[in-house]
Amino acid sequence: MAMERTLVLIKPDAFQRSLVGEILARFERKALKIVGMKMFRMSPELAKEHYAHLVGKPFYPGLEAFMTREPILALALEGQEAVEVVRKIVGVTNARKAEAGTIRGDLSMSTGRNTIHASDSIETAQKEVPRFFGENELFGYKIVLEDYIYAEDEKE
């Protein structure tokens, strides 16, 4: 079983509502390894690239304005089946329909203001992580407690 990397963006609404620490803690408690993290303001160009599949939608101008007006926190997370695990932790896009216990289910009431973005597939993650992180911004390291996180046959 190979380690996967996935992208998470903690959105401006999470910053405004002081939820960043709580969101980070959920990933750390699950034993996902943070291999990249940076706070920045997304440019309109990066927003258009990242949300290219939504640019033609009527709601896109509002999405771009929202994502570019305040800081975001980009995370590259690593773990066994990280994409699927993160998606389960995050919950479905429409936060009103997200299950209790998920980030969106517990912390949001909106589709457009749902606190977080997460890669939706391995293929998407392979495009998104390099979009937000250069190789020199990603860090491989061993977690000392790894023997307590994964069984011997689950490690690389």
N, C-alpha and C positions, 0 to 999 in steps of 0.2 A: 504494500500500500504506500503510495507516494504522498509526500507532503504537498499541499496546495497552498497557493497564495491567492488572496482575494482583496478587493478594494472596499473600503467603507468610507463614506463622506458623512461627517457629522455636520448637519446643515445649520444655517443661521438661526432658525427658530429654537434649536437646542441651546445655542449660545444665549439667546435672549431670555430663555426660561431657566438658565443655570442647570442644565441637564447633562453637560459634557462629562463630568466626573462619573455620574451614575451610569452613563452609557459605556464609557471606557471600562468601568468596573465589571460590567456584565461579560464583556469579552475576556477580561483577565480571569474572572472566576471560572469561566468555561475552559481555561488553560490554553486559549489561543495565544500564540506568540506575536507580539507587536514587533514587526521587522522594519517598519517605516512609519513615521508620524511627522506631519508638518501642518502648521496653521498658516493660512494665507487667504487673500481675497481672490476669488475666481474672476478671471477676465471674461469679457463677453465672447472673445474668440474661443477660449477653452470651454465655455458653456455651450457654444454652438457645436463644437467638436464632440463633447461628452454627450450632449442631448440631441445629436444629429437626427435620431429617429423621431424626435418630437418637434423639430424646428417648424414644420409646416402646420402644426396644430394651432387652433385659435388661442389656446392658453399659453403657448410658448413665450410670448413677450413678457408675461407676468412671471413665469418661471425663471427666465433669464434675469429679470430685474431683481427678483428675490435672491437668487443664488449668487449674484455679483455685488450686492449692496453691503453685505456684512461678511466677516470672516467665516471660514469653514475649517474643519480639521479633517485632513486626509489621513487614513490609516491603511497600511498594508499589513494584513494579518496572515499568519501561517499556522497550519495544523493539518491533521488527517481530515480529508473531506471538508476542508475549510469553507468552500463556497456554500455547500449545502448546510453545514452547521450554522454559519453566519446568517443565512437566509431564515432558518428556523428561529434563531434568536431575535432577528429583526421583525419578522411578521409580514403579513401581506401589505401591499402598497396603500390600500384604503384602510386607514387606521381604525375606523369605526367597525370594520369587519375583522381586524386582527385579533387573534386569540389573546386572552389575558395571560400574562406571563411573558409575552414578547415585548420588545422595546416599543413598537408602535401601539400594541394593544394596551400597554400600561401608561404610555406617556403622550399619546396623540389622539386627536379627534378628526383628522383631516387627511385627504389624499395629497393635497398640495403643500401642506405644512406637517409633514410626518416625521420630522426630526433627523432622518437618516436615509442614506442611499447605500445599497450593497450590490455588488456584482451578482447577476442572476444566473450565470453559468460559468463553467471553467473557461470556455472560449471568450466570454465577455471579460472575465477577470484577467486573462492573458493580454487583452488589449488595454484594459483600464489601469492596471497597476503601472505599466510603463508610461501611460499618459500623465500620471501624476507624480511618478518617482523615477529619477535617474538611477542607474545601477549603484552609483556612489552614495545614494540616499537610502539604500536597503541594506539591512544588517543581518547576517547569519550569525547565530550564536547558539550555544547549548544552554538549555534551562537545566539547572542542577537537579531539579525534582522530576526530570523527564521520566525516570524509572517508575514514578508514582502516577504519571499521567497516561502513559501508553504501556501496554503489555509488550514483552520482548519481541513477539512475532509481528507487532504493528509498527515497529521502528524501521527506519530505512537502513 
